[in-house]
């Protein structure tokens, strides 16, 4: 079983919408949005399915978090584009994080 963008899941008793899905180092990760009243928050999770149940953890290392965010940002930019001025800034930031 896999998750797809737009899926609605329950995490810790809260409804969440899956915003992004990716793999990193052979592990599955999602970014979800939680909507509560007028506030929207986003969180990253590693996930697996075990016995048909979705199991998640947000106990990610800083390295995992940065790598996953980089994948999500790059995929979003590939799909929606980025103005040239912002692309140059992003490239500089990406270069520094690769070192």
C-alpha positions in Angstrom: 0.0 0.0 0.0 1.3 3.5 -0.8 0.1 7.0 -0.1 -0.6 9.6 -2.8 -0.8 13.4 -2.8 -4.3 14.4 -1.8 -5.0 11.4 0.3 -6.7 12.1 3.6 -5.2 10.1 6.5 -5.5 10.1 10.3 -2.4 10.8 12.3 -2.6 10.8 16.1 -6.3 11.3 16.0 -6.1 14.3 13.6 -7.2 14.4 9.9 -4.3 15.2 7.6 -4.0 15.8 3.9 -1.0 14.3 2.2 0.8 17.2 0.3 4.0 15.4 -0.9 5.3 11.9 -1.0 8.9 10.8 -1.6 11.5 8.1 -0.8 14.9 8.9 0.7 17.4 6.2 1.5 14.8 3.5 0.9 12.4 5.0 3.4 9.0 6.5 2.7 8.3 10.1 3.7 5.2 12.4 3.6 4.5 16.0 4.2 1.0 16.5 5.5 -1.1 19.5 6.3 -3.3 19.6 9.4 -6.2 22.1 9.3 -7.6 23.3 12.5 -10.1 26.1 12.5 -8.3 28.9 10.7 -4.8 27.5 11.1 -2.9 25.2 8.8 0.3 23.5 9.8 2.6 21.2 7.9 4.6 18.3 9.3 7.0 15.7 7.9 6.8 12.0 8.7 8.5 8.7 7.8 5.8 6.1 7.2 5.2 2.4 6.7 2.2 0.2 6.4 2.1 -2.7 8.8 -0.8 -5.2 8.9 -2.8 -2.7 6.8 -2.2 0.1 9.3 -0.4 3.4 8.6 2.4 3.9 11.1 4.3 7.2 11.2 7.1 8.8 13.1 8.3 12.4 13.2 11.5 11.4 14.9 13.6 12.5 12.0 17.3 13.6 12.1 18.2 17.1 10.9 20.0 15.5 7.9 16.8 13.5 6.9 14.7 16.6 7.3 16.9 18.7 5.2 17.3 16.1 2.5 13.5 15.5 2.3 12.7 19.2 2.2 15.2 19.6 -0.6 13.5 16.9 -2.6 10.1 18.4 -2.0 11.2 21.9 -2.9 13.0 20.7 -6.1 10.0 18.6 -7.2 7.7 21.6 -6.6 10.0 23.9 -8.6 10.2 21.4 -11.4 6.4 21.2 -11.6 5.6 24.9 -11.0 8.8 26.8 -11.9 10.5 29.5 -10.0 11.3 33.1 -11.1 14.9 33.5 -12.3 15.9 35.7 -9.4 14.6 33.2 -6.8 16.2 30.3 -8.8 19.7 31.9 -8.3 19.1 32.3 -4.6 17.9 28.8 -4.3 20.9 27.5 -6.2 23.3 29.2 -3.8 21.5 27.8 -0.8 21.4 24.3 -2.3 25.1 24.5 -3.1 25.9 25.4 0.5 23.7 22.5 1.9 25.5 20.0 -0.3 28.8 20.8 1.3 
